[in-house]
Amino acid sequence: MTPAMAEQRDVVSPDAEVDEHAVESALRPKRLDDFVGQGRVREQLSLVLHSAQQRSSVPDHILMSGGPGLGKTTIAMIVAAELGAPLRITSGPAIERSGDLAAVLSTLQEGEVLFLDEIHRMARPAEEMLYVAMEDLRVDVVVGKGPGATAVPIDIAPFTLVGATTRAGLLPAPLRDRFGFVAHMDFYRSDELELILRRSAEMLAVELDRDAAAEIAGRSRGTPRIANRLLRRVRDYAEVRGDGRLTVSTARSALALYEVDEQGLDRLDREVLDALLRRFRGGPVGLSTLAVSVGEEPETVEVVAEPFLVRSGYVARTPRGRVATPEAWSHMGVTPPSDAAFGAAALVEQDQEET
C-alpha cells in the first residue's frame, strides 16, 4: 500500500496501532457488568468466575476466539479485576522457546491470571510445555545437553490462563481441549456499538448526539475498536472545523473526509469491488489477478479487504475465484451486464456437477 492508503486504511483496521493502546486502555470497561455486548459470553463467564470464587478456587482456563478489536484483551483484564488477582500479559510471538514460557510460568503467584494473546502463534516446544503446566501445574526444565541432559520438574502455583486467538482453527486439539471454558466473540450490533460510543464520548468529555452515534456505529464494521477510532476522528473534525459538538452532519462530513462510506467500506474495499465489477464483469477472478489490478499484494487483499467484503455479502469465494454479489453491484451503483448474473451459488453447483 502507498503511505496515504496505509494511513487511511488504519481508520477502519481492526488491528490496534502502537499509539492507540493508552487510549484504548482508558476507554475499556473495568467490570463485567459494564461490558456492552456479547451477552451470552458475559453470562457464561460470570458463572465460571463466581462459582470459582464461592469455592475459593482458581477458575478454569479460558479461551477467547474472534476477530481483532472485539474485546478479548478487555475480557482478560476484567477476569483479573473480578477475581481481584494480578494480571500478567504476554503474547504467542513473544514465546519463541520453551525456556521463555518456563520463565513466565515459574514466577506466577497463586491465583494470578496469565493473558496469552495470539496463542496460536506460540512456538511448538513452548506449546507442549504449556500442556503440562495447564493440567499438572508443572514445567519440566531440561538441564544440560546430549546424553547427560536431565529434566528437572518445577511446580508452579495454581493460575488461570486466558488465551486469545483470531485463528481458532490453527490451535492444536490437545491445547484447545485443556481449556475449561471456550467462547467465541461475535461482531457487535449497531445498537450495542451506540451504547459503547455514548460511554466513550462521556469518558472523552465530548457531546455526542444520538443520531451521530448511530451514524458512526453503522460504519464501524461491527467492531468496538473501529467505533472508538472513528469517534476520535469525528471529535477531531468537530473541534477543528466545528463547534466541538458531534452532530450527525459533522459525523458524515468527517467520515466522508476519511473515505469511510455508509456501510463502512474504505477506499481499498471500493477499489477491489470496482475492479471486480468493471474490469472482470463481476468475476469469477483469481485472487492474484484481482490483487494486481488494484496494485496490492494478494495477502493484503485476502487478509485486509476480503474478510469484511465477504462478511458483508458483497463478495463470494468460489472454487473458480471471487465473484461479486447483486449487493455489490447495487452498492457501487454499477449496472451488471446480462452475463454477469451467474451467481456464486450457480458456480458452486456447476463445479460440483463437473466434478
Secondary structure in CASP SS format (residue, H / E / C, confidence):
PFRMAT SS
TARGET T0000
AUTHOR 0000-0000-0000
METHOD secondary structure of the structure
MODEL  1
M C 1.00
T C 1.00
P H 1.00
A H 1.00
M H 1.00
A H 1.00
E H 1.00
Q H 1.00
R H 1.00
D H 1.00
V H 1.00
V H 1.00
S C 1.00
P C 1.00
D C 1.00
A C 1.00
E C 1.00
V H 1.00
D H 1.00
E H 1.00
H H 1.00
A H 1.00
V H 1.00
E H 1.00
S H 1.00
A H 1.00
L H 1.00
R C 1.00
P C 1.00
K C 1.00
R C 1.00
L H 1.00
D H 1.00
D H 1.00
F C 1.00
V C 1.00
G C 1.00
Q C 1.00
G H 1.00
R H 1.00
V H 1.00
R H 1.00
E H 1.00
Q H 1.00
L H 1.00
S H 1.00
L H 1.00
V H 1.00
L H 1.00
H H 1.00
S H 1.00
A H 1.00
Q H 1.00
Q H 1.00
R H 1.00
S C 1.00
S C 1.00
V C 1.00
P C 1.00
D C 1.00
H C 1.00
I E 1.00
L E 1.00
M E 1.00
S E 1.00
G C 1.00
G C 1.00
P C 1.00
G C 1.00
L C 1.00
G C 1.00
K H 1.00
T H 1.00
T H 1.00
I H 1.00
A H 1.00
M H 1.00
I H 1.00
V H 1.00
A H 1.00
A H 1.00
E H 1.00
L H 1.00
G C 1.00
A C 1.00
P C 1.00
L E 1.00
R E 1.00
I E 1.00
T E 1.00
S E 1.00
G H 1.00
P H 1.00
A H 1.00
I C 1.00
E C 1.00
R C 1.00
S H 1.00
G H 1.00
D H 1.00
L H 1.00
A H 1.00
A H 1.00
V H 1.00
L H 1.00
S C 1.00
T C 1.00
L C 1.00
Q C 1.00
E C 1.00
G C 1.00
E C 1.00
V E 1.00
L E 1.00
F E 1.00
L E 1.00
D E 1.00
E C 1.00
I H 1.00
H H 1.00
R H 1.00
M C 1.00
A C 1.00
R H 1.00
P H 1.00
A H 1.00
E H 1.00
E H 1.00
M H 1.00
L H 1.00
Y H 1.00
V H 1.00
A H 1.00
M H 1.00
E H 1.00
D H 1.00
L C 1.00
R E 1.00
V E 1.00
D E 1.00
V E 1.00
V E 1.00
V E 1.00
G C 1.00
K C 1.00
G H 1.00
P H 1.00
G H 1.00
A C 1.00
T E 1.00
A E 1.00
V E 1.00
P E 1.00
I E 1.00
D E 1.00
I C 1.00
A C 1.00
P C 1.00
F C 1.00
T E 1.00
L E 1.00
V E 1.00
G E 1.00
A E 1.00
T E 1.00
T C 1.00
R C 1.00
A H 1.00
G H 1.00
L H 1.00
L C 1.00
P C 1.00
A H 1.00
P H 1.00
L H 1.00
R H 1.00
D C 1.00
R C 1.00
F C 1.00
G C 1.00
F E 1.00
V E 1.00
A E 1.00
H E 1.00
M C 1.00
D C 1.00
F C 1.00
Y C 1.00
R C 1.00
S H 1.00
D H 1.00
E H 1.00
L H 1.00
E H 1.00
L H 1.00
I H 1.00
L H 1.00
R H 1.00
R H 1.00
S H 1.00
A H 1.00
E H 1.00
M H 1.00
L H 1.00
A C 1.00
V C 1.00
E C 1.00
L E 1.00
D C 1.00
R H 1.00
D H 1.00
A H 1.00
A H 1.00
A H 1.00
E H 1.00
I H 1.00
A H 1.00
G H 1.00
R C 1.00
S C 1.00
R C 1.00
G C 1.00
T C 1.00
P H 1.00
R H 1.00
I H 1.00
A H 1.00
N H 1.00
R H 1.00
L H 1.00
L H 1.00
R H 1.00
R H 1.00
V H 1.00
R H 1.00
D H 1.00
Y H 1.00
A H 1.00
E H 1.00
V H 1.00
R H 1.00
G C 1.00
D C 1.00
G C 1.00
R C 1.00
L E 1.00
T C 1.00
V H 1.00
S H 1.00
T H 1.00
A H 1.00
R H 1.00
S H 1.00
A H 1.00
L H 1.00
A H 1.00
L H 1.00
Y C 1.00
E C 1.00
V C 1.00
D C 1.00
E C 1.00
Q C 1.00
G C 1.00
L C 1.00
D C 1.00
R H 1.00
L H 1.00
D H 1.00
R H 1.00
E H 1.00
V H 1.00
L H 1.00
D H 1.00
A H 1.00
L H 1.00
L H 1.00
R H 1.00
R H 1.00
F C 1.00
R C 1.00
G C 1.00
G C 1.00
P C 1.00
V E 1.00
G C 1.00
L H 1.00
S H 1.00
T H 1.00
L H 1.00
A H 1.00
V H 1.00
S H 1.00
V C 1.00
G C 1.00
E C 1.00
E C 1.00
P H 1.00
E H 1.00
T H 1.00
V H 1.00
E H 1.00
V H 1.00
V H 1.00
A H 1.00
E H 1.00
P H 1.00
F H 1.00
L H 1.00
V H 1.00
R H 1.00
S C 1.00
G C 1.00
Y C 1.00
V E 1.00
A E 1.00
R E 1.00
T E 1.00
P C 1.00
R C 1.00
G E 1.00
R E 1.00
V E 1.00
A E 1.00
T C 1.00
P H 1.00
E H 1.00
A H 1.00
W H 1.00
S H 1.00
H H 1.00
M H 1.00
G C 1.00
V C 1.00
T C 1.00
P C 1.00
P C 1.00
S H 1.00
D H 1.00
A H 1.00
A C 1.00
F C 1.00
G C 1.00
A H 1.00
A H 1.00
A H 1.00
L H 1.00
V H 1.00
E H 1.00
Q H 1.00
D H 1.00
Q H 1.00
E H 1.00
E H 1.00
T C 1.00
END
